[in-house]
Amino acid sequence: MRGRLADVAVPSVRSLVKSVPWLVSCTIAGSVLLGVTAPAAAQPSTLSVSAASASVSIAQAFEAAWQRAVQSRETESQTRRARAERTAASSLWAAPPAAELNHINDRWHSNAGRRETEVGLVWPLWLPGQRDARAAAADAELRLSDLGLEAARLRVAGQVREAAWKLSAAQAEAMSVAAQTRYLQGIADDVQRRVQAGDLARADALAARAEFLEAKAVQSEADQRLQAARAQWRTLTGIDAMPQMPSPPAPAAGEQPSTTGEHPELRLATQAVERARKRLDAVNVSRRDPPELSLRYREEAPGMGEATQRGIGIGLRIPFGTDSRNAPLQAAAFGDLDVAETTEQRLRERQDAELALARAAVQSAALQLDSTRTRAGLLRERAQLVDASFKAGETSLPDLLRAANAAAQADAALARQQAGLGLAHAQLQQALGLFP
């Protein structure tokens, strides 16, 4: 019984109104149930004060997390590569031009004065259709980088949403346990006074004191979990302010939200298929290395007093395309296209399943919230009656602790279910591809 009682608590009204809006109804009822005196309820814990001192919206936290995310650097690098490829595709030449210089003389042989010097420039030329295909592939790569940026931002948004809900739940748990500890301390003090007055046995005072000490140990553990959640939040966003958690929407408004656009992950997968097709087209029109146009100037001195001969020449070098060169490139391009198409198909199936699951989770959480709220109200009313009976001396301390334990567990379950509904709605927004 002690373990169950120490694991649940009902936070004070004043601190919860400041920091966790979705626990307000549970808190009001819990404070009435536990009979916390006005001075005790007016003394928020240190954690509550620090948590309520500053707050930040989920959208602001998301932007802060994106600036710190590794994904932002990866997408920026991908965008720079795509722009560089687009610049290369718009060049006049298929590859950078080259210069040639050849010189021959007979100084180390006959030394008859014979010299031969040749200077030339070489320009790689585009094959028919190759330049347009390369440009189309570069445009597809640039578009892919833009969609990759959006998809990466959505993934970071999901991390921020999850971390925010974990932090909010940890904060609610810490305040809840702190309120329960104060309540048990009040019970222990009241029982001790009644023991001294001869109304209760000393065994009741020992039991109440033991429950209070166990609650303090549980409070220490809850505070430690809250610190861990804060550290995770700070690492992700780089800010210390607590997130402002929105109130869960009404079931009628939140069951079937929709979006007009396609999910960013699906758009990214579709563009990956398009890029693979464009790369395959570029490989198909590049079945040989680029031909090379050369312009050369040649000067030859035969020696032996003969006149120097000069000339200008134009050359064209056309490489042949063989299977040993083309087959591996085409196989790789076909493989990339097949992988991209399969990935898109599986992603669509997964997205449909995740969306259906998220919508079902919202509906289930809403139904569970209604039943949990009703049950909490019944147990709370019962605990109030038992508390009044205990104060009148008609009920024993174990009966009071059992009733308070059951009501506190119900209130804690109600708080968790409220958080569960909010988290389910956030996961549905994530499945729909909506940003904070």
C-alpha beads as a LAMMPS data file, in Angstrom:
LAMMPS data file: protein, C-alpha beads

436 atoms
435 bonds

1 atom types
1 bond types

-500.0 500.0 xlo xhi
-500.0 500.0 ylo yhi
-500.0 500.0 zlo zhi

Masses

1 110.0

Atoms # bond

1 1 1 0.000 0.000 0.000
2 1 1 2.800 2.391 0.796
3 1 1 4.425 1.998 -2.599
4 1 1 1.193 2.783 -4.394
5 1 1 0.497 5.801 -2.250
6 1 1 3.988 7.231 -2.682
7 1 1 3.877 6.857 -6.457
8 1 1 0.900 9.134 -6.964
9 1 1 0.271 12.700 -5.930
10 1 1 -1.979 15.633 -6.690
11 1 1 -0.270 18.984 -7.401
12 1 1 -1.371 22.311 -6.013
13 1 1 -3.765 24.496 -7.950
14 1 1 -1.628 27.636 -8.034
15 1 1 1.548 26.056 -9.434
16 1 1 -0.287 24.003 -12.063
17 1 1 -2.228 26.967 -13.391
18 1 1 1.123 28.620 -14.163
19 1 1 2.875 25.765 -15.910
20 1 1 0.640 22.834 -16.939
21 1 1 -2.775 24.014 -18.181
22 1 1 -4.112 20.532 -18.940
23 1 1 -3.827 19.471 -15.256
24 1 1 -5.976 22.294 -13.860
25 1 1 -9.201 20.318 -13.465
26 1 1 -7.411 17.354 -11.902
27 1 1 -5.507 19.643 -9.538
28 1 1 -8.528 21.467 -8.196
29 1 1 -10.272 18.222 -7.327
30 1 1 -7.125 16.724 -5.858
31 1 1 -6.468 19.673 -3.594
32 1 1 -10.022 19.435 -2.273
33 1 1 -9.603 15.684 -1.729
34 1 1 -6.348 15.874 0.175
35 1 1 -7.501 18.729 2.356
36 1 1 -4.333 20.814 1.910
37 1 1 -4.490 23.907 4.080
38 1 1 -4.353 27.334 2.494
39 1 1 -0.815 28.177 3.625
40 1 1 0.529 24.866 2.318
41 1 1 -1.170 25.266 -1.004
42 1 1 0.203 28.760 -1.348
43 1 1 3.794 27.547 -1.033
44 1 1 4.910 26.270 -4.439
45 1 1 7.961 24.061 -4.603
46 1 1 11.310 25.290 -5.918
47 1 1 10.784 23.295 -9.104
48 1 1 7.429 24.971 -9.738
49 1 1 8.853 28.455 -9.348
50 1 1 11.777 27.843 -11.665
51 1 1 9.570 26.151 -14.242
52 1 1 7.040 28.979 -14.306
53 1 1 9.611 31.748 -14.416
54 1 1 10.140 31.462 -18.169
55 1 1 8.453 29.676 -21.052
56 1 1 8.787 29.340 -24.798
57 1 1 6.386 28.203 -27.486
58 1 1 6.907 24.949 -29.346
59 1 1 7.437 26.864 -32.575
60 1 1 10.187 28.982 -31.031
61 1 1 11.826 25.931 -29.510
62 1 1 11.676 24.177 -32.879
63 1 1 13.459 27.020 -34.643
64 1 1 16.116 27.054 -31.938
65 1 1 16.579 23.297 -32.243
66 1 1 16.838 23.534 -36.027
67 1 1 19.675 26.017 -35.794
68 1 1 21.562 23.517 -33.626
69 1 1 20.638 20.372 -35.560
70 1 1 23.165 18.420 -37.580
71 1 1 20.478 17.914 -40.241
72 1 1 20.512 21.626 -41.024
73 1 1 24.210 21.461 -41.883
74 1 1 23.674 18.338 -43.983
75 1 1 20.904 19.939 -46.023
76 1 1 22.949 23.093 -46.540
77 1 1 25.851 20.987 -47.802
78 1 1 23.548 19.066 -50.133
79 1 1 22.154 22.313 -51.503
80 1 1 25.637 23.645 -52.200
81 1 1 26.563 20.447 -54.040
82 1 1 23.396 20.606 -56.111
83 1 1 24.065 24.214 -57.096
84 1 1 27.628 23.347 -58.025
85 1 1 26.383 20.549 -60.268
86 1 1 23.891 22.936 -61.875
87 1 1 26.695 25.412 -62.568
88 1 1 28.827 22.673 -64.097
89 1 1 25.932 21.554 -66.306
90 1 1 25.490 25.099 -67.631
91 1 1 29.129 25.312 -68.739
92 1 1 30.028 25.633 -72.426
93 1 1 32.284 22.601 -72.220
94 1 1 31.691 19.050 -71.071
95 1 1 34.888 19.218 -68.982
96 1 1 37.496 21.849 -68.226
97 1 1 39.674 22.808 -71.241
98 1 1 43.289 21.701 -71.253
99 1 1 46.550 23.051 -72.640
100 1 1 49.256 20.971 -74.344
101 1 1 52.952 21.734 -74.798
102 1 1 55.456 19.473 -76.590
103 1 1 59.094 20.215 -77.365
104 1 1 61.705 18.013 -79.079
105 1 1 65.387 18.795 -79.909
106 1 1 68.538 16.836 -80.749
107 1 1 70.864 18.537 -78.287
108 1 1 71.673 15.271 -76.554
109 1 1 72.073 13.310 -79.785
110 1 1 73.374 14.704 -83.040
111 1 1 73.144 18.358 -81.982
112 1 1 72.340 19.372 -85.542
113 1 1 70.048 22.173 -84.416
114 1 1 66.799 20.346 -85.030
115 1 1 63.888 21.529 -82.858
116 1 1 60.207 20.845 -82.795
117 1 1 57.730 22.756 -80.590
118 1 1 53.985 22.299 -80.423
119 1 1 51.462 24.288 -78.352
120 1 1 47.787 23.417 -78.279
121 1 1 44.443 23.888 -76.542
122 1 1 41.879 21.088 -76.071
123 1 1 38.137 21.625 -75.509
124 1 1 35.905 18.683 -74.446
125 1 1 32.583 18.954 -76.295
126 1 1 29.097 18.004 -75.240
127 1 1 27.501 15.046 -76.933
128 1 1 24.082 15.658 -78.527
129 1 1 21.518 15.963 -75.742
130 1 1 24.106 15.412 -73.012
131 1 1 24.130 18.956 -71.741
132 1 1 20.343 19.135 -71.410
133 1 1 20.284 15.768 -69.653
134 1 1 22.975 16.852 -67.193
135 1 1 21.122 20.105 -66.533
136 1 1 17.859 18.233 -65.915
137 1 1 19.625 15.890 -63.487
138 1 1 21.166 18.875 -61.680
139 1 1 17.764 20.581 -61.427
140 1 1 16.294 17.391 -59.981
141 1 1 19.137 17.246 -57.467
142 1 1 18.535 20.872 -56.461
143 1 1 14.826 20.227 -56.040
144 1 1 15.646 17.154 -53.964
145 1 1 17.833 19.222 -51.658
146 1 1 14.987 21.699 -51.110
147 1 1 12.543 18.923 -50.241
148 1 1 15.189 17.277 -48.074
149 1 1 15.412 20.498 -46.092
150 1 1 11.683 20.460 -45.428
151 1 1 11.694 16.771 -44.459
152 1 1 14.649 17.276 -42.134
153 1 1 12.896 20.193 -40.445
154 1 1 9.833 18.020 -39.869
155 1 1 11.961 15.305 -38.269
156 1 1 13.491 17.863 -35.912
157 1 1 9.995 19.144 -35.134
158 1 1 9.029 15.627 -34.095
159 1 1 12.005 15.433 -31.764
160 1 1 11.063 18.777 -30.209
161 1 1 7.441 17.715 -29.716
162 1 1 8.462 14.466 -28.036
163 1 1 11.033 16.145 -25.793
164 1 1 8.536 18.844 -24.809
165 1 1 5.893 16.339 -23.774
166 1 1 8.444 14.302 -21.823
167 1 1 9.591 17.417 -20.003
168 1 1 6.023 18.499 -19.311
169 1 1 5.140 15.061 -17.956
170 1 1 8.265 15.000 -15.781
171 1 1 7.452 18.458 -14.445
172 1 1 3.871 17.466 -13.641
173 1 1 5.098 14.323 -11.897
174 1 1 7.619 16.268 -9.799
175 1 1 5.032 18.817 -8.692
176 1 1 2.513 16.061 -8.068
177 1 1 4.898 14.144 -5.829
178 1 1 5.848 17.360 -4.007
179 1 1 2.185 18.072 -3.288
180 1 1 1.652 14.517 -2.063
181 1 1 4.684 14.835 0.217
182 1 1 3.275 18.014 1.763
183 1 1 -0.072 16.320 2.248
184 1 1 1.482 13.293 3.969
185 1 1 3.524 15.599 6.153
186 1 1 0.323 17.323 7.217
187 1 1 -1.297 13.946 7.924
188 1 1 1.734 12.836 9.953
189 1 1 1.687 16.061 12.010
190 1 1 -2.057 15.794 12.600
191 1 1 -1.799 12.144 13.643
192 1 1 1.076 12.964 15.999
193 1 1 -1.016 15.635 17.705
194 1 1 -3.906 13.214 18.078
195 1 1 -1.574 10.580 19.463
196 1 1 -0.329 13.042 22.074
197 1 1 -3.941 13.874 22.895
198 1 1 -4.691 10.191 23.335
199 1 1 -7.104 9.928 20.392
200 1 1 -4.926 7.590 18.259
201 1 1 -2.418 4.846 18.919
202 1 1 1.312 5.351 18.466
203 1 1 1.288 2.749 15.671
204 1 1 -0.771 5.182 13.568
205 1 1 1.845 7.898 14.056
206 1 1 4.606 5.519 13.003
207 1 1 2.678 4.464 9.905
208 1 1 1.949 8.060 8.884
209 1 1 5.594 9.045 9.428
210 1 1 6.793 6.108 7.344
211 1 1 4.490 7.068 4.479
212 1 1 5.837 10.621 4.609
213 1 1 9.482 9.486 4.475
214 1 1 8.784 7.179 1.561
215 1 1 7.076 10.020 -0.280
216 1 1 10.188 12.170 0.222
217 1 1 12.322 9.465 -1.397
218 1 1 9.939 9.263 -4.334
219 1 1 10.055 13.056 -4.632
220 1 1 13.841 12.932 -4.904
221 1 1 13.587 10.401 -7.721
222 1 1 10.977 12.498 -9.533
223 1 1 13.173 15.592 -9.228
224 1 1 16.066 13.645 -10.721
225 1 1 13.932 12.536 -13.678
226 1 1 12.859 16.141 -14.173
227 1 1 16.477 17.267 -14.265
228 1 1 17.256 14.584 -16.854
229 1 1 14.330 15.711 -19.006
230 1 1 15.480 19.323 -18.713
231 1 1 18.995 18.339 -19.748
232 1 1 17.640 16.559 -22.809
233 1 1 15.500 19.588 -23.669
234 1 1 18.449 21.943 -23.236
235 1 1 20.685 19.764 -25.419
236 1 1 18.088 19.650 -28.168
237 1 1 17.021 23.296 -28.204
238 1 1 19.848 25.130 -26.455
239 1 1 17.391 27.019 -24.226
240 1 1 16.457 26.679 -20.561
241 1 1 12.913 28.028 -20.826
242 1 1 10.105 25.561 -20.272
243 1 1 7.866 24.736 -23.251
244 1 1 4.344 26.101 -23.381
245 1 1 2.224 22.983 -23.867
246 1 1 -1.045 23.597 -25.726
247 1 1 -4.278 22.306 -24.238
248 1 1 -5.507 19.088 -25.898
249 1 1 -8.157 19.854 -28.522
250 1 1 -11.717 18.734 -28.090
251 1 1 -12.280 15.286 -29.592
252 1 1 -14.742 16.591 -32.141
253 1 1 -12.183 19.137 -33.391
254 1 1 -9.094 16.956 -33.067
255 1 1 -10.149 13.523 -34.334
256 1 1 -9.758 14.041 -38.045
257 1 1 -7.446 16.935 -38.876
258 1 1 -6.369 17.078 -42.484
259 1 1 -3.818 18.775 -44.632
260 1 1 -4.003 19.887 -48.233
261 1 1 -0.397 19.039 -49.128
262 1 1 1.441 15.754 -49.294
263 1 1 3.695 14.686 -46.460
264 1 1 7.235 16.109 -46.830
265 1 1 8.760 12.631 -46.570
266 1 1 6.581 11.432 -49.445
267 1 1 7.459 14.438 -51.577
268 1 1 11.116 13.744 -50.868
269 1 1 10.756 10.093 -51.906
270 1 1 8.929 11.082 -55.094
271 1 1 11.635 13.558 -55.985
272 1 1 14.281 10.911 -55.315
273 1 1 12.639 8.760 -57.988
274 1 1 12.626 11.699 -60.393
275 1 1 16.292 12.360 -59.745
276 1 1 17.139 8.714 -60.397
277 1 1 15.280 8.889 -63.728
278 1 1 17.119 12.028 -64.756
279 1 1 20.450 10.469 -63.874
280 1 1 19.563 7.412 -65.944
281 1 1 18.719 9.681 -68.885
282 1 1 22.083 11.397 -68.497
283 1 1 23.863 8.037 -68.529
284 1 1 21.972 6.915 -71.637
285 1 1 23.028 9.972 -73.633
286 1 1 26.623 9.739 -72.396
287 1 1 27.635 6.421 -73.930
288 1 1 31.154 7.622 -74.593
289 1 1 33.602 10.081 -73.166
290 1 1 33.269 13.632 -74.499
291 1 1 34.889 14.267 -77.900
292 1 1 37.775 16.702 -77.810
293 1 1 38.395 19.596 -80.185
294 1 1 42.012 20.720 -80.317
295 1 1 43.788 23.721 -81.845
296 1 1 47.563 23.463 -82.170
297 1 1 50.420 25.655 -83.290
298 1 1 53.559 23.833 -84.452
299 1 1 57.029 25.184 -85.157
300 1 1 59.748 22.939 -86.588
301 1 1 63.390 23.818 -87.291
302 1 1 65.000 21.026 -89.433
303 1 1 68.507 22.301 -88.655
304 1 1 71.518 22.255 -90.928
305 1 1 70.696 25.815 -92.041
306 1 1 67.209 24.988 -93.326
307 1 1 64.326 27.445 -92.830
308 1 1 61.992 27.057 -89.847
309 1 1 58.553 25.663 -90.706
310 1 1 55.414 26.756 -88.941
311 1 1 51.805 25.499 -89.028
312 1 1 48.426 25.594 -87.348
313 1 1 46.331 22.464 -87.019
314 1 1 42.817 21.538 -85.876
315 1 1 42.064 18.095 -84.512
316 1 1 39.057 16.131 -83.262
317 1 1 39.345 13.174 -80.886
318 1 1 36.278 10.899 -80.621
319 1 1 36.449 8.155 -77.973
320 1 1 34.511 4.958 -78.554
321 1 1 31.818 3.722 -76.190
322 1 1 32.133 0.087 -75.169
323 1 1 30.207 -2.169 -72.830
324 1 1 33.133 -2.266 -70.457
325 1 1 32.538 1.444 -69.863
326 1 1 28.759 1.779 -70.258
327 1 1 27.431 -1.405 -68.645
328 1 1 28.557 -0.606 -65.068
329 1 1 27.237 2.960 -65.291
330 1 1 23.862 1.857 -66.626
331 1 1 23.577 -0.944 -64.073
332 1 1 24.245 1.514 -61.255
333 1 1 21.693 3.996 -62.633
334 1 1 19.032 1.300 -63.054
335 1 1 19.767 0.070 -59.534
336 1 1 19.371 3.543 -58.060
337 1 1 16.055 3.975 -59.854
338 1 1 14.759 0.625 -58.643
339 1 1 15.746 1.384 -55.062
340 1 1 14.135 4.837 -55.216
341 1 1 10.858 3.470 -56.589
342 1 1 10.719 0.690 -54.007
343 1 1 11.516 3.141 -51.218
344 1 1 8.712 5.447 -52.319
345 1 1 6.214 2.600 -52.459
346 1 1 7.100 1.277 -49.016
347 1 1 7.117 4.776 -47.561
348 1 1 3.599 5.425 -48.830
349 1 1 2.413 2.203 -47.239
350 1 1 4.127 3.078 -43.973
351 1 1 2.737 6.618 -43.968
352 1 1 -0.802 5.342 -44.512
353 1 1 -0.407 2.884 -41.643
354 1 1 1.104 5.495 -39.319
355 1 1 -1.633 8.001 -40.137
356 1 1 -4.393 5.470 -39.486
357 1 1 -2.704 4.446 -36.238
358 1 1 -2.301 8.063 -35.116
359 1 1 -5.959 8.843 -35.787
360 1 1 -7.055 5.721 -33.926
361 1 1 -4.780 6.700 -31.024
362 1 1 -6.441 10.122 -30.768
363 1 1 -9.919 8.584 -30.712
364 1 1 -8.879 5.969 -28.155
365 1 1 -7.207 8.566 -25.927
366 1 1 -10.344 10.724 -26.012
367 1 1 -12.573 7.792 -25.011
368 1 1 -10.199 6.745 -22.228
369 1 1 -10.081 10.304 -20.964
370 1 1 -13.864 10.403 -20.543
371 1 1 -13.988 7.151 -18.583
372 1 1 -10.939 8.082 -16.496
373 1 1 -12.453 11.459 -15.633
374 1 1 -15.679 9.812 -14.455
375 1 1 -13.814 7.250 -12.360
376 1 1 -11.613 9.931 -10.796
377 1 1 -14.681 11.944 -9.817
378 1 1 -16.285 8.955 -8.111
379 1 1 -13.168 8.016 -6.139
380 1 1 -12.563 11.638 -5.225
381 1 1 -16.053 11.970 -3.779
382 1 1 -15.581 8.738 -1.836
383 1 1 -12.249 9.966 -0.449
384 1 1 -13.863 13.208 0.706
385 1 1 -16.445 11.258 2.656
386 1 1 -13.779 9.047 4.241
387 1 1 -11.689 12.107 5.124
388 1 1 -14.637 13.732 6.861
389 1 1 -15.317 10.487 8.693
390 1 1 -11.679 10.260 9.823
391 1 1 -11.726 13.788 11.182
392 1 1 -14.877 12.887 13.106
393 1 1 -13.111 9.886 14.587
394 1 1 -15.344 7.340 12.830
395 1 1 -12.762 5.932 10.397
396 1 1 -9.310 4.518 11.019
397 1 1 -6.102 5.877 9.524
398 1 1 -5.519 2.841 7.225
399 1 1 -8.983 3.329 5.713
400 1 1 -8.200 7.006 5.085
401 1 1 -4.854 6.171 3.464
402 1 1 -6.458 3.518 1.251
403 1 1 -9.178 5.915 0.112
404 1 1 -6.683 8.719 -0.473
405 1 1 -4.408 6.303 -2.326
406 1 1 -7.173 5.163 -4.657
407 1 1 -8.322 8.741 -5.342
408 1 1 -4.756 9.962 -5.878
409 1 1 -4.105 7.121 -8.293
410 1 1 -7.264 8.012 -10.194
411 1 1 -6.280 11.692 -10.341
412 1 1 -2.785 10.748 -11.515
413 1 1 -4.290 8.491 -14.170
414 1 1 -6.497 11.371 -15.269
415 1 1 -3.460 13.648 -15.556
416 1 1 -1.543 11.027 -17.535
417 1 1 -4.513 10.494 -19.821
418 1 1 -4.795 14.228 -20.441
419 1 1 -1.116 14.234 -21.380
420 1 1 -1.660 11.118 -23.464
421 1 1 -4.378 12.857 -25.461
422 1 1 -2.132 15.846 -26.098
423 1 1 0.765 13.635 -27.158
424 1 1 -1.496 11.579 -29.434
425 1 1 -2.693 14.759 -31.109
426 1 1 0.913 15.916 -31.559
427 1 1 1.819 12.571 -33.117
428 1 1 -1.129 12.903 -35.473
429 1 1 0.137 16.328 -36.537
430 1 1 3.542 14.765 -37.138
431 1 1 2.002 11.974 -39.240
432 1 1 0.142 14.592 -41.291
433 1 1 3.372 16.503 -41.879
434 1 1 2.299 19.636 -39.993
435 1 1 4.894 21.917 -38.450
436 1 1 4.477 23.539 -35.011

Bonds

1 1 1 2
2 1 2 3
3 1 3 4
4 1 4 5
5 1 5 6
6 1 6 7
7 1 7 8
8 1 8 9
9 1 9 10
10 1 10 11
11 1 11 12
12 1 12 13
13 1 13 14
14 1 14 15
15 1 15 16
16 1 16 17
17 1 17 18
18 1 18 19
19 1 19 20
20 1 20 21
21 1 21 22
22 1 22 23
23 1 23 24
24 1 24 25
25 1 25 26
26 1 26 27
27 1 27 28
28 1 28 29
29 1 29 30
30 1 30 31
31 1 31 32
32 1 32 33
33 1 33 34
34 1 34 35
35 1 35 36
36 1 36 37
37 1 37 38
38 1 38 39
39 1 39 40
40 1 40 41
41 1 41 42
42 1 42 43
43 1 43 44
44 1 44 45
45 1 45 46
46 1 46 47
47 1 47 48
48 1 48 49
49 1 49 50
50 1 50 51
51 1 51 52
52 1 52 53
53 1 53 54
54 1 54 55
55 1 55 56
56 1 56 57
57 1 57 58
58 1 58 59
59 1 59 60
60 1 60 61
61 1 61 62
62 1 62 63
63 1 63 64
64 1 64 65
65 1 65 66
66 1 66 67
67 1 67 68
68 1 68 69
69 1 69 70
70 1 70 71
71 1 71 72
72 1 72 73
73 1 73 74
74 1 74 75
75 1 75 76
76 1 76 77
77 1 77 78
78 1 78 79
79 1 79 80
80 1 80 81
81 1 81 82
82 1 82 83
83 1 83 84
84 1 84 85
85 1 85 86
86 1 86 87
87 1 87 88
88 1 88 89
89 1 89 90
90 1 90 91
91 1 91 92
92 1 92 93
93 1 93 94
94 1 94 95
95 1 95 96
96 1 96 97
97 1 97 98
98 1 98 99
99 1 99 100
100 1 100 101
101 1 101 102
102 1 102 103
103 1 103 104
104 1 104 105
105 1 105 106
106 1 106 107
107 1 107 108
108 1 108 109
109 1 109 110
110 1 110 111
111 1 111 112
112 1 112 113
113 1 113 114
114 1 114 115
115 1 115 116
116 1 116 117
117 1 117 118
118 1 118 119
119 1 119 120
120 1 120 121
121 1 121 122
122 1 122 123
123 1 123 124
124 1 124 125
125 1 125 126
126 1 126 127
127 1 127 128
128 1 128 129
129 1 129 130
130 1 130 131
131 1 131 132
132 1 132 133
133 1 133 134
134 1 134 135
135 1 135 136
136 1 136 137
137 1 137 138
138 1 138 139
139 1 139 140
140 1 140 141
141 1 141 142
142 1 142 143
143 1 143 144
144 1 144 145
145 1 145 146
146 1 146 147
147 1 147 148
148 1 148 149
149 1 149 150
150 1 150 151
151 1 151 152
152 1 152 153
153 1 153 154
154 1 154 155
155 1 155 156
156 1 156 157
157 1 157 158
158 1 158 159
159 1 159 160
160 1 160 161
161 1 161 162
162 1 162 163
163 1 163 164
164 1 164 165
165 1 165 166
166 1 166 167
167 1 167 168
168 1 168 169
169 1 169 170
170 1 170 171
171 1 171 172
172 1 172 173
173 1 173 174
174 1 174 175
175 1 175 176
176 1 176 177
177 1 177 178
178 1 178 179
179 1 179 180
180 1 180 181
181 1 181 182
182 1 182 183
183 1 183 184
184 1 184 185
185 1 185 186
186 1 186 187
187 1 187 188
188 1 188 189
189 1 189 190
190 1 190 191
191 1 191 192
192 1 192 193
193 1 193 194
194 1 194 195
195 1 195 196
196 1 196 197
197 1 197 198
198 1 198 199
199 1 199 200
200 1 200 201
201 1 201 202
202 1 202 203
203 1 203 204
204 1 204 205
205 1 205 206
206 1 206 207
207 1 207 208
208 1 208 209
209 1 209 210
210 1 210 211
211 1 211 212
212 1 212 213
213 1 213 214
214 1 214 215
215 1 215 216
216 1 216 217
217 1 217 218
218 1 218 219
219 1 219 220
220 1 220 221
221 1 221 222
222 1 222 223
223 1 223 224
224 1 224 225
225 1 225 226
226 1 226 227
227 1 227 228
228 1 228 229
229 1 229 230
230 1 230 231
231 1 231 232
232 1 232 233
233 1 233 234
234 1 234 235
235 1 235 236
236 1 236 237
237 1 237 238
238 1 238 239
239 1 239 240
240 1 240 241
241 1 241 242
242 1 242 243
243 1 243 244
244 1 244 245
245 1 245 246
246 1 246 247
247 1 247 248
248 1 248 249
249 1 249 250
250 1 250 251
251 1 251 252
252 1 252 253
253 1 253 254
254 1 254 255
255 1 255 256
256 1 256 257
257 1 257 258
258 1 258 259
259 1 259 260
260 1 260 261
261 1 261 262
262 1 262 263
263 1 263 264
264 1 264 265
265 1 265 266
266 1 266 267
267 1 267 268
268 1 268 269
269 1 269 270
270 1 270 271
271 1 271 272
272 1 272 273
273 1 273 274
274 1 274 275
275 1 275 276
276 1 276 277
277 1 277 278
278 1 278 279
279 1 279 280
280 1 280 281
281 1 281 282
282 1 282 283
283 1 283 284
284 1 284 285
285 1 285 286
286 1 286 287
287 1 287 288
288 1 288 289
289 1 289 290
290 1 290 291
291 1 291 292
292 1 292 293
293 1 293 294
294 1 294 295
295 1 295 296
296 1 296 297
297 1 297 298
298 1 298 299
299 1 299 300
300 1 300 301
301 1 301 302
302 1 302 303
303 1 303 304
304 1 304 305
305 1 305 306
306 1 306 307
307 1 307 308
308 1 308 309
309 1 309 310
310 1 310 311
311 1 311 312
312 1 312 313
313 1 313 314
314 1 314 315
315 1 315 316
316 1 316 317
317 1 317 318
318 1 318 319
319 1 319 320
320 1 320 321
321 1 321 322
322 1 322 323
323 1 323 324
324 1 324 325
325 1 325 326
326 1 326 327
327 1 327 328
328 1 328 329
329 1 329 330
330 1 330 331
331 1 331 332
332 1 332 333
333 1 333 334
334 1 334 335
335 1 335 336
336 1 336 337
337 1 337 338
338 1 338 339
339 1 339 340
340 1 340 341
341 1 341 342
342 1 342 343
343 1 343 344
344 1 344 345
345 1 345 346
346 1 346 347
347 1 347 348
348 1 348 349
349 1 349 350
350 1 350 351
351 1 351 352
352 1 352 353
353 1 353 354
354 1 354 355
355 1 355 356
356 1 356 357
357 1 357 358
358 1 358 359
359 1 359 360
360 1 360 361
361 1 361 362
362 1 362 363
363 1 363 364
364 1 364 365
365 1 365 366
366 1 366 367
367 1 367 368
368 1 368 369
369 1 369 370
370 1 370 371
371 1 371 372
372 1 372 373
373 1 373 374
374 1 374 375
375 1 375 376
376 1 376 377
377 1 377 378
378 1 378 379
379 1 379 380
380 1 380 381
381 1 381 382
382 1 382 383
383 1 383 384
384 1 384 385
385 1 385 386
386 1 386 387
387 1 387 388
388 1 388 389
389 1 389 390
390 1 390 391
391 1 391 392
392 1 392 393
393 1 393 394
394 1 394 395
395 1 395 396
396 1 396 397
397 1 397 398
398 1 398 399
399 1 399 400
400 1 400 401
401 1 401 402
402 1 402 403
403 1 403 404
404 1 404 405
405 1 405 406
406 1 406 407
407 1 407 408
408 1 408 409
409 1 409 410
410 1 410 411
411 1 411 412
412 1 412 413
413 1 413 414
414 1 414 415
415 1 415 416
416 1 416 417
417 1 417 418
418 1 418 419
419 1 419 420
420 1 420 421
421 1 421 422
422 1 422 423
423 1 423 424
424 1 424 425
425 1 425 426
426 1 426 427
427 1 427 428
428 1 428 429
429 1 429 430
430 1 430 431
431 1 431 432
432 1 432 433
433 1 433 434
434 1 434 435
435 1 435 436
